[in-house]
Amino acid sequence: MNARELIKKLEAVGFVNQGGTNHDKLVHPDGRKTVVHRHKGDIPLGTLKAIARQTGIKLP
């Protein structure tokens, strides 16, 4: 999964993208937040697991 796909999934469940220069900061109205890097290629599995843990959503 690349960063663009992940950001679309997070926005679909209510996260708001606050932008950034090299990273996107995504915040949910209930206070959950995470940071997604904006680089080429797929996001490493460990990073995806950490984002899933921070956001409380299930990612593949």
C-alpha positions, -999 to 999 in steps of 0.1 A, spaced: 0 0 0 14 34 -9 9 67 9 -18 80 -14 -40 48 -9 -35 50 29 -45 86 31 -76 79 11 -86 51 35 -80 74 66 -100 102 51 -128 78 43 -132 71 81 -131 107 91 -95 118 94 -86 153 81 -54 159 63 -36 189 77 -8 188 51 29 192 57 60 194 36 74 158 35 47 142 56 9 144 59 -5 149 93 -40 133 97 -62 141 127 -96 127 136 -122 149 154 -120 126 184 -83 133 189 -66 104 172 -37 114 150 -10 100 128 17 110 104 21 94 69 53 100 49 49 113 14 76 92 -4 76 69 -34 69 32 -31 50 11 -6 49 18 31 68 -8 51 47 -33 70 59 -22 104 49 14 97 15 3 85 10 -17 118 20 14 138 -4 36 119 -32 10 124 -24 10 162 -24 48 164 -56 53 144 -76 23 157 -85 10 122 -78 -23 106 -53 -21 77 -42 -50 55 
